[in-house]
Amino acid sequence: MKLSKELKAGLIAVFAIISFVILYQFMKGKNLFTTDNVFYAKYDNVEGLEVSNPVSINGLKVGQVDEIKPMTTKDGKLHFVVKVTIDDTFEFSNRSTVEIFEPGLMSGKEMKINLFYGGEMAKDGDTLKGNYQLSMFNSLSSQVKPVKDQLSNVLLRLDSTLASTNKIVDEQNRREIKLLLSNLNKTIETFKSTADKTNAILAGNETGLHNVVENANKTLLTANRTLDKYGSVADNVDINKLNGTIDQFNQTANKLNNVISGIQNGNGSLGKLMKDEELYNNLTKTSSNLNQLVEDVKANPKRYVNFSVFGKNADKK
């Protein structure tokens, strides 16, 4: 069967188109004859991710980014749905996450699957949870921004403080500060003159002060000698004799205590006198009679004593 030139030209054109499409898809990293699984992930920010960027699991490339499709919700919020193809020989949990990250300082964005162990296996067409990792510059920027904000706040406070200081130190306050400094200088000059006068007084009485110090030194030396003599006298005291004297004094005190105890107990004349109430009453009565007799003798001496110049006794009454 002979093919016409037109049919041959058509077949060649179709083959060329198919080859071009396959080559184009291959250059984009797609393989039309593969059975890879397709997964989706949603992001608010793709961080510069592009189609055909690699997808890895634990550092091994297992797929690539197939499509990035922007979508707008009813409330006007924009998000991105990223389609990735993964080699079907790799199985993982549907609770694993797909993360956008930057492997190096100057490298482009990539995606990796953070494996989660447990749960059901992810199936072709599932939507996985998306996540992204800040790049080094973004991380530094996020750390520097709070410091910058704090520095700005400090500068604002410093500026307000300086403004308040300028308000406080106005013209009137400056005059008062100058007056205060002037008064302070006068006070310092007064103290200086007083110090000069004090130095002059001390210089004029230097001899007297030296005499006072010398007299004080002599007094201290005399006191030291007296203490030394007292110490030598104290060393010469016979401690045994002193103890013997103290013992004798204690014995005498004990005897005196015994005598007092005997009197309190009614022993001896004094004790009986203290304890015998009848004897005490008799002595009191006798003493009273004796006093009456003495008074009567003083009042009537002739009643008790008779004498005559010629030796003749008078009649007794």
Secondary structure, DSSP 8 states (H G I E B T S, - for coil): ----HHHHHHHHHHHHHHHHHHHHHHHTT--TT---EEEEEEES--TT--TT-EEEETTEEEEEEEEEEEEE-TTS-EEEEEEEEE-TT---BTT-EEEEE-SSSSS--EEEEE---SS-B--TT-EEEEEE---HHHHHHHHHHHHHHHHHHHHHHHHHHHHHHHHHS-HHHHHHHHHHHHHHHHHHHHHHHHHHHHHHHHHHTHHHHHHHHHHHHHHHHHHHHHHHHHHHHHHHS-HHHHHHHHHHHHHHHHHHHHHHHHHHHT-HHHHHHHH-HHHHHHHHHHHHHHHHHHHHHHH-GGGT----TTS------
